[in-house]
Amino acid sequence: MLDTVSLLSSCFLLSLMSDSSAASAGLTIPTETQAKFATIIALILGSESMNQEERQYWINILPIMTPEQLKNLSEILINEKEQLAAIDKKYAEKIKESAPKTLVKDIEKNIRSNTEKRHEVESKVESEEAEEESSILEQIRNL
C-alpha cells in the first residue's frame, strides 16, 4: 500500500504550492479546487503517466466528477504509484545484487590477466636463462 507519509507529504507540498508556481508548471488550479481536492491533485501532479495537458484536464473536471469517479481515479493513481515503486524497488535490488558479482568478475578477470602476463614473463626469462646456460656450456666445451 502507498506510504501514507509520502501521500501526506505530497498533499502538504501541494498546499504550499502557490497559484504562480502552478502556473509556472503550466497548470491552473483554482483555489477552491485545490482546497477541496488536495489529495487527488497531489496524486495527479505526481503521476508519471500523464503529461501537463492531461493533468490540467483531470484538474478541470474534478469539481464535476461523482464521488465514485473520484474514488476510482484516486485508486488508479495510487495503484500506478505503488506499481512504479515496486518496479523501482525490484530493479534497485537487482542492481544491488549484480554489482558485487560484476565487481568480483572484474577482479577475477584482472587477476587472470595479470597471472597470464606473469607466466609469459616467467617463460621468457626461463627461455633466456636456458639459452644462456647453453651458451655457457658450449663455451666450456670449447675450452
N, C-alpha and C positions, 0 to 999 in steps of 0.2 A: 504494500500500500504506500502511496505517496507520503513522504515525510511531512507531517503536519507543520513542523517548524519551518521547512522550506516554503510551504504554501503560505503560511502566515507572514514569513519574511517577504514573500513576493507581494502580498497584499499591503504590507507596510510600505514597501518601496513604491508601490503604485500610489498609495495615499500621499507620499511625499512628492510624487510627480506633479509638477505644475502644468497648467494649460500650455505654457510656452514650450516646455520640454516635450510634451506630447505632440505639439505642432511641429517642433523641430524633427521629431521622428516621423513626421508625415501623417500623423493621426490627429483627429479631432475627437476629443472625448468630452461631452457635456458634463458639467459639474454634477448634475442630478444623476446621470447615468453612472458616473464614476463612484458616487456615494452609494447608490443602490446596488450596483453590481461589481463592487471592488474585487471580490474573489474571482469571479469568472473573467473579468477584464485582465487580471493578473495571469490567468491561465492562457487567455488569448494572446497576450503580449509575449508570453514565454513559449508559445507554440513554435516548433521548428518546421512544421509542415505548411505554414501559411506565409504568404508574402504580405506586404503592407496593405495592399488593396483588399485582400481577403480579411485581414484583421479589422480594417475600417468597416467593411460590410457587416461583420458579426457585431461589432460595437454599435453600429447604427440600428440593427434590428433587435438588439437586446430588450429595449422597452416594450416591444410588441409581441415578444415571444411568450408562449404559455409556460406555466411552471414546469410542466412535463418536458417541454422543449429545452428549457433552461437546464433542467436536471440531466437530460440526455447529452446536451452539448458539454456540460461540465464533466460528465463521466467519460466522454470521448477524449476530452483534453487531458484529463487526469490519466486515463489509460495510455495515451500517447506518451506522456511524460514518464510514466512508470516503465513502459516498454523500452524507451530510449535509454533510461537509466540502467535497466537490466542489461541491455546490449553493451553500453559503455563499461559496465562492471565486468561483464563476461570477457570482453576484449582486453580490458586492463589486466585481468587475471592471466589471460593467455600470454600477453606481452611480458608480464612479470615472470611467468613460468619459463618462457622461451629465452629470456635474456640471459639467465645463468647458463643454460645449455649452449647458447651461441657463444658466450664468453669461454666456456670450457672447450668447445670445439676450436675456437680461435687459438687458445693456449696450446691445445694438443697439436694443431697444425704448425704453430711456431716451433714447438719442441721437436716435432718430426723433421721440419725443415732444418733446424739447427743441428740435429743429430746427423742428418744426411750430409750436411756441409762438413761437419767434423770428421765423419767417416771418409769423405773424399780427401780431405787434407791429410788424414792419417794414412790413407792408402798411398797418396802421392809421396809423403815423407818416407814410408816404408819402401816404396819403389826406389826412391833416390838413395836410401841407405843401402838397399840391396845392390844397386849399381855401383855405389862407392865401395862396398865390400868386394864386389867382383873385380873392380879396378885395382884395389889394394892387393888382392890375392894374385892377380895377374902380374902386378909389379914384383911381388915376392917370388913368383915362379921364374920370372925373367932374370933374377939375380944370380 
